[in-house]
Amino acid sequence: MTAALTTRIAVAAIAAAVLQPEPAIRACRRCGWTPHNGPTVTVATVAELERAVASVKPRDTILLADGTYALRRTIDIATDRVTLRGKSGDRSKVVLQGRGMTSADPVGVAISVSAPNVTIADLTVRDVKFHAVQVRGESGAAGFTLHNARLLDSGQQLLKGSVSEAPVYADFGVIACSDFEYTTNAPSDYTNGVDLLATRAWVIRDNHFSRIRGPQSVGFRAGPSILVWWAGVDTIVERNLIVDSYRGVTLGLTDELPKGARKGERTYDHTGGWIRNNVIVNLNPWADAAIEANASRGVRIEHNTVLVEGKVGWSIDVRFPASDALVRNNLTNRRVFQRDGATVSLEGNVMSARAAWFVNPRTGDMHLTSAGRPAIDAGVPIADLTDDFDRGVRPAGRAPDAGAFEMGSPAPRPGTGSRK
């Protein structure tokens, strides 16, 4: 046997040990989602991760062994159809970590997505100067998926969907079953949990947002926990829990659209969209609005539960002459505010909620108690909205209950939800 042949055999053996078909993958117990099943490479150090990302092939999966990965630079995924995820499936055991929100950290962005159809799952990203994850519309990063991740303590937005003036966008994304949070608060008021620019048809579902707020020195002021603007289109925001955050969900932000808005749009900061079955709780005196639609055309706001004890006199806000919204079957403790020429259609809303109507507002458990009788059967039928926050069937009585939860409706088995 020649030396060259021996070398080729050794290299092939190493490749077979590292890159191999992935074993059977368990579906998410909450929603039934599963990642792509294809060839895998397992890494256990930052250096191995950097090399794997640089050489990864389309349809490959990079599996991270349990451990903490002290990042040295941005992990930029520039190959399409790649999955990056924790091998064990336990996001708490795989941590990609920078040097802090306010440090002179060369890792401004922990994970950058610069290619289409990339999936990130089963890991934690924390302590970076700018963004935990950035999805680059300017690079055509459409079809992005984030599942079962924890994004914690970034200096600006936890997840940023960026764009340039070129007509290239990060469309058709999914953010699911993940946690977005600050340990206490962001270092400034320039923060959001999710901030998407000029995107189309994203689904943001089944996530938990905690303490998305600025520092006490600015009254905890911050951007919305979920914000889609710059002429976003057809966003679905559903079954999210937002607790102790300055603002909740916003589709459209301004009636003065920037030059980089989607396809040069100048009137509508968001078109279409559906905010449904979400729970937003903030019992602090500095709390701002829970749900907003600004310069947004054709948005639906339905079956949300809101308990906000803050400084503004409303819970749901529809603003600017370009806005028209269908607001139905929401359960709130403040009024729906129609201002600056907006058009709003109201049906089935209950706007007199009290803390005693819910199991435990301080922990975000907003299932109805017997005291919440005014919300029972108070809604109007909505033909294409027949489940609740728990994916239980609605209505359980003669009419739908107002709010995100349908009292008396059994939840489905785990793993029977959407696979989007």
C-alpha positions, 0 to 999 in steps of 0.5 A: 500500500502506497503512502498516498493511498494510506493517507486517503484511507485515513482522511476518509475514515475521519470524515466518516466519523465526523460527517454522518447521517443524523439519528432520529430527531425528537419533535418539539413537545409544544409545537411538533416542529423538527429540524432538517435531518441530514449530514452532521458535523459535531463540534466541541470548541469555538475553533471547531465551530469557526472551522465548521461554519467556514466549510459547511455544505448546503443541507449540513447540520452543525451540532454543538456539544454541551458547553460554553463557547466563548466567542472570538468573532461573529459566527457568520452563516453564509451557506444556504440550508444550514442548521446550527443547533445544540446536539443534546436539544437542551438549550441551557447546556449549549451557550454561545457567549460574548464579553458583555453588553457594554464591553469593548467586545469584538463580537458585536453580533453573535450569530449572523445569518447571510444565506437563505433557509438557515435554522438555529435551534436548541442553544443560548446566545448571550452577552454581546454588544449589539445583537444575539442574532442578526438575519440579514435581508440585505444578503437574501437571508429568507426562510430563516428559522429560530426554534427553542433558543434563549437570547439574553442580554444584548446591547441592542436588539436581541434578534435583528432583521436588517435590510439595505436600500437594495430590493432584497429581503429576509422573507418567510421567517419563523421565530418559535418556542424561544425566550427573549430576555434581559436579566434586569434591563438593556443598557439603553432605550435602543432595544427590542426583543425582535426588530424586523425591517421590511420583512414579509410573512414571518410567523412569531409564535409560542415565545416568552419575552421578559424584561424587554426594557431600558434602564431605570434612568430613562424610566425603563423606556424601550422599543416594543418587544416585537416590532415589524416595520419599514413596510412589513407585510403579513406578519403573524404574531401568536401565542406569545407571553410578554411579561414586565416589558415596556411595550408589547407588540407593534406592527408598523411604527411611523407614518414617515417611512424611511428611504429603505422601506420595502419596495419604496413604500411611502404610506403603509408601515405594515400591510396585513398581519394578525396579532392573535392569542397573545398574553401581555402583562406589566403591573409596573407604573412605567408600563406603556402600550401593549399592542400597537398598529401604526400606519398599518393597513388591514391588521387584525388584533383578536383574542389577546389578553392584556393587563397593563397598569402603566402610565397610558390610558389605553391597552391597544392603540391604532394610529395614523390615517393610513391605519385600519384595524379589526379589533375583536374579542380582546380582554383588557383592563384599558380601552382601545384607542383610535387616534390621529385619524385611524379607522377601527372596527370593534367587536366582542372586546371586554375592556374592564378586566381586573387582576382577580380575573386571572390565576396569577398575573405576577407570574404571567398565568392569565387563565381565567378564574371564576371572577372573570365571568364577564369575559366568558362567552363575551366574544363574537364568532371568528370563523378562522380563529378556533383555538386559544393560547393553549391550542384548546378548541374555541368556543367551549360554550355558546360563544368564544370567551374574550381574551387568549384563553377559552375556559373549559376547553381542553388543550390538545396533546403535546406536539400537535401544533403547527410545524411552520 
